Amino acid sequence: MTVIIKNTQFNFRTNEALLTKAKEIVAAKNQDMTTVLNQFLETVVAKNDIPTSFDDEAIFDELQAEVQKGYQSFLTEKHYSLSDMRKDFGINGA
């Protein structure tokens, strides 16, 4: 996943009830509107197109690709065991 530097603000007008419901849904998914809207913008730029649908299969494919990236990173990069982390941070194991 790319890290985006958020260095500008964009305001737009929308329907109050629509926004309120969207915020509730986004919050229920433990997300925030900024993250969701930035993900939408990333998709527009990456695909050089405006998504016309948000079907579950496309979302699943994206998630699966992210999981694969993480797994490959795990296989190729140095990682630490729980005991190593406890030792490094001076935490006694429970």
NORZIPE-V449873 format. One record per residue. N is the residue number from 1. RES is the residue in one letter. PSI is psi in whole degrees, 0 to 359 (NA if undefined). D_CENTER is the distance of its C-alpha to the mean C-alpha in Angstrom with 2 decimals. Layout:
BEGIN
<<N RES PSI D_CENTER> <N RES PSI D_CENTER>>
END
This chain:
BEGIN
<<1 M 138 7.13> <2 T 145 9.01> <3 V 125 9.65> <4 I 131 10.89> <5 I 117 14.06> <6 K 97 14.42> <7 N 16 18.17> <8 T 161 19.23> <9 Q 140 19.32> <10 F 124 19.84> <11 N 145 21.62> <12 F 159 22.50> <13 R 141 24.68> <14 T 177 23.74> <15 N 132 25.31> <16 E 314 25.23> <17 A 320 25.16> <18 L 314 22.37> <19 L 317 20.17> <20 T 313 21.21> <21 K 318 20.35> <22 A 318 16.91> <23 K 321 16.18> <24 E 315 17.56> <25 I 315 15.45> <26 V 316 12.14> <27 A 322 13.54> <28 A 336 14.68> <29 K 12 11.22> <30 N 40 10.54> <31 Q 177 8.36> <32 D 160 10.14> <33 M 323 11.54> <34 T 313 10.76> <35 T 314 6.96> <36 V 315 7.87> <37 L 323 10.71> <38 N 323 9.27> <39 Q 320 7.18> <40 F 313 10.68> <41 L 320 12.48> <42 E 318 10.82> <43 T 317 11.89> <44 V 314 15.25> <45 V 315 15.86> <46 A 321 14.93> <47 K 354 17.11> <48 N 39 19.56> <49 D 163 19.85> <50 I 122 18.85> <51 P 132 17.35> <52 T 346 20.16> <53 S 157 18.59> <54 F 64 15.43> <55 D 154 17.04> <56 D 328 15.71> <57 E 318 16.87> <58 A 318 14.77> <59 I 316 11.55> <60 F 317 13.06> <61 D 318 13.95> <62 E 315 10.55> <63 L 318 9.37> <64 Q 320 12.78> <65 A 319 12.54> <66 E 318 9.59> <67 V 317 11.77> <68 Q 318 14.75> <69 K 315 13.58> <70 G 319 13.03> <71 Y 316 16.37> <72 Q 321 18.15> <73 S 317 17.14> <74 F 318 18.54> <75 L 328 21.66> <76 T 342 22.38> <77 E 162 21.47> <78 K 136 23.26> <79 H 164 21.98> <80 Y 144 23.72> <81 S 165 25.28> <82 L 319 25.21> <83 S 324 28.82> <84 D 316 28.06> <85 M 318 25.47> <86 R 317 27.98> <87 K 313 30.68> <88 D 324 28.77> <89 F 5 27.87> <90 G 38 31.23> <91 I 128 30.02> <92 N 134 32.56> <93 G 147 31.34> <94 A NA 31.51>>
END
